[in-house]
């Protein structure tokens, strides 16, 4: 059975975008760690890895505004090559899903997201699975995530 692009389930997955241009070995390591099964049930992150020069060097609202109009999610993971104070590789979750009662806000393309709607948190690569799986089904929201951030500012997962 062949699968048309329109039937591709991964077309609905949020992206992990590489925004740094050096250290290809770091990008390979990050994608491997993010794609690896997590926990005793072997849950996986349902994400699409994107390494496109148009996103290199972008961050925050500039990155969100550069996403395509049909971007499939209200959040994106950013691999910017940064590390924690303890030299741990980190990823940034940028959340831009509207917190509104206006139905029109839920139809807006990423290019129309106001800067004030952005929320972000730095986290470890293996936590992409937890965040993607739970944010995608509204099992948690950004308030839950931010409440779990320790003083060093790096979210390490719900059990940490």
C-alpha positions in Angstrom: 0.0 0.0 0.0 1.4 3.4 -0.9 0.7 6.4 1.2 -0.1 9.8 -0.3 1.4 12.9 1.3 -2.1 13.9 2.3 -2.4 10.7 4.3 1.0 11.1 6.0 0.3 11.0 9.7 3.5 12.8 10.5 2.2 15.8 8.6 0.3 16.6 11.8 3.3 16.4 14.1 5.0 19.4 15.6 8.5 20.2 14.4 11.9 20.1 16.0 13.8 22.8 14.1 17.6 23.1 14.0 18.5 26.8 14.2 22.3 26.4 14.8 24.6 26.0 11.8 27.7 24.3 13.2 28.2 21.0 15.0 26.4 18.5 12.7 27.3 15.8 15.2 25.2 17.6 17.9 22.2 17.7 15.6 22.6 14.0 14.8 22.9 13.3 18.6 19.8 15.4 19.4 17.6 13.7 16.8 18.7 10.3 18.0 17.9 11.1 21.6 14.6 12.7 20.8 13.5 9.8 18.5 14.5 7.1 21.1 11.8 5.3 23.0 11.3 6.6 26.5 10.2 4.8 29.7 9.1 1.3 30.3 6.3 1.5 27.7 8.7 2.9 25.0 6.7 6.0 24.2 8.1 8.0 21.3 7.9 11.7 20.4 5.7 12.3 17.4 7.7 15.0 15.8 9.1 16.0 12.4 12.8 17.0 12.3 13.5 20.1 10.2 17.0 21.3 9.2 16.3 24.1 6.8 18.7 27.1 6.3 15.7 29.5 6.4 15.4 28.8 10.1 19.1 29.0 11.0 19.7 31.8 13.4 16.0 32.5 14.2 14.5 32.5 17.7 11.3 33.4 19.4 8.7 35.3 17.5 10.9 35.5 14.4 11.0 31.7 14.2 7.2 31.4 14.8 6.5 34.0 12.1 8.7 32.0 9.6 6.6 28.8 10.1 4.3 28.0 7.2 0.7 29.1 7.3 -0.4 25.5 7.6 1.9 24.6 10.4 0.2 21.7 12.2 0.6 22.7 15.9 0.5 25.4 18.5 4.1 24.7 19.6 7.5 24.0 18.2 10.7 22.6 19.5 13.9 24.5 18.8 17.3 23.0 18.7 19.5 26.0 19.1 22.8 24.3 20.2 22.6 25.8 23.7 23.5 24.0 26.9 22.5 24.3 30.5 24.9 25.7 33.2 25.7 22.0 33.9 26.7 21.5 30.2 23.6 19.5 29.3 22.3 19.8 25.8 18.9 21.6 25.8 16.0 22.2 23.5 13.5 25.1 23.7 9.8 24.6 23.6 8.0 27.6 22.1 4.3 27.5 22.8 2.0 29.8 20.9 -1.4 28.2 21.1 -4.0 30.9 21.8 -5.3 31.4 25.3 -8.5 33.0 24.1 -12.3 32.6 23.8 -12.2 34.2 20.3 -12.6 31.4 17.7 -10.7 33.5 15.1 -7.6 33.2 17.2 -7.6 29.5 16.6 -7.6 30.0 12.9 -4.6 32.4 12.7 -1.5 31.4 10.9 1.8 31.4 12.8 2.7 34.7 11.1 -0.1 36.4 12.9 0.8 35.2 16.4 1.5 38.2 18.7 4.7 38.3 20.6 2.7 38.4 23.9 1.3 35.0 23.2 4.7 33.2 23.2 5.6 31.1 26.2 8.8 29.1 26.3 10.7 26.6 28.4 14.2 25.0 28.1 14.3 21.3 28.6 16.4 18.2 28.0 16.1 16.3 24.7 14.5 13.2 26.1 11.6 15.3 27.5 10.4 16.2 24.0 8.4 12.9 24.0 6.6 13.8 27.3 5.9 17.4 26.2 4.7 16.5 22.7 2.5 13.6 23.8 0.8 15.5 26.6 0.5 19.0 25.0 -0.9 17.5 21.8 -3.8 15.9 23.6 -4.2 18.8 26.1 -3.3 16.5 29.0 -1.2 19.3 30.3 -0.7 23.0 29.4 2.1 25.4 29.6 1.2 26.3 33.2 1.7 22.7 34.2 5.1 22.7 32.4 6.2 26.0 33.9 5.2 24.9 37.4 7.6 22.0 37.0 10.7 24.1 36.1 13.3 24.1 38.9 15.4 27.1 39.9 18.0 26.4 37.2 15.4 27.0 34.5 15.7 23.6 32.8 12.6 21.4 32.7 13.7 17.8 33.2 10.4 16.0 33.1 7.4 15.4 35.2 9.2 13.0 37.5 12.2 15.2 38.2 
